[in-house]
Amino acid sequence: MLVNKSFGTSMLLGALAAISIAQSTQAEQLLLSADYMVDTASGKLIADPAVLITDGVIESVGTRGKLNAGDGVPELYLEGQTLLPGFMDMHVHLDSAIPGVPFLESRLQSVPRKTVNAVANARTTLMAGFTSVRNVGSVAYSAIAVRDAVNEGQIPGPRIWAAGHSIGITGGHCDDNYSPPEMRKRKAGVADGPWAVREKVRENIKYGADAVKFCATGGVFSRGTKVGEIQYSLEEMQAIVDEGHYRGLVVAAHAHGTDGIKTAIIAGVDSVEHASILDDEAIELALEHGTYLSMDIYNTEYTLEKGRENGVPEENLRKDKEIGQVQRDSFSAAVKAGVKMVFGSDAAIYPHGLNARQFSRMVKYGMTEAQALQAATVNAATLMKRDDLGVIRKGNLADIVAVSGNPLEDISVTESVSFVMKDGVVYKNM
């Protein structure tokens, strides 16, 4: 959508409808200003920012009323708003069922249905202010197809890094343990042994994966697995990491249990997902190796409140209840120790679009507001090796959101973004 000084109601409605990206036409240049901006690199609040955007890239950053954009450049002033870089969620599953579909029924959905879910959830995620996400596992290659459709301008959605199938052991968290034996059903990411897991990484990459994810321990939302038990040997994990790194991809390990966390870190993973049961040695290893932790400390609340009515089996509710406070204590210890952290919501366990609820829990359990924002911006960008994201500065891509209020004083304002821009295109302005 072309944005100008007289940003009209009809244009706004067009952006909010956003059935396709074709409704949003990128202006060649735009001068965007607001009352405040968070410099996520320094964690400081900047007054009266102005951002000149050219062809989807930030050309310069200055002060409102002083930055000279030149004659004829459209201007958009967001009165009473605070600018931030677009948020980045490093742990989502876009193909999850939309709210209201019972837990077990969602596991019966076809690949086409899962792909439709991903299209809807991608748009919802973008409108919530998350302009980049890492999809750490999906049915078939649904998230990869949606990523490509977003990149090609067919549908609206965030920037997506997609892992393809989650890789896991036979009978583990990343396998299908709900079907009876006579069906002989297993998930497509299942592989056992160093050469088999290498082949599985190669297969995912063959079909478009630009991230890697494997299950190093049991999990909460699987049947018959114990959260704390390790599920791959060091040799197998090293093979997965090597294959991913050979191809320049960031590797994530699902790991709740202490032994699995430590083994994954020693194997060289870039991030550990969940990281629920940390001890001092695990924290020291993360510090030594520079490993990022992505800890989803909000979704237990949603699961315990809504899980039973959504048909989540008692086994899974019990495991979630047992691990919830342990994970939060681990989060607090890791933050205090200075471990690198990124924002990871595990959206799918709770509805997409509510991702930002995680921010307030990160603050509650030990982070400053600035640290929580940095986890979802500069830290996430660094993890994904993207120095053109995460900060509003010259040369970066114009992924910008706005909120009413000061998120460095009240982080909950991130739960209601008023403005969303990705690659210089305005998708939301209300």
Secondary structure, DSSP 8 states (H G I E B T S, - for coil): ----TT--HHHHHHHHH-SSGGG----SEEEEEEEEEEETTTTEEEESEEEEEETTEEEEEEETTTS---TT--EEEEEEEEEEE-EEEEEE-TTS--TTS-HHHHTT--HHHHHHHHHHHHHHHHHTTEEEEEE---STTHHHHHHHHHHTTSS---EEEE--S-BB-TTSTTS--SS-GGG----TTB--SHHHHHHHHHHHHHTT--SEEEE-B--TTSSS--TT-B-S-HHHHHHHHHHHHHTT--EEEEE-SHHHHHHHHHHT-SEEEE--S--HHHHHHHHHHT-EEE---SHHHHHHHHTTTTT--HHHHHHHHHHHHHHHHHHHHHHHHT--EE----BTSS-TT-TTHHHHHHHHTT--HHHHHHHTTHHHHHHTT-TTSSS--TTSB--EEEEES-TTT-GGGGGSEEEEEETTEEEEE-
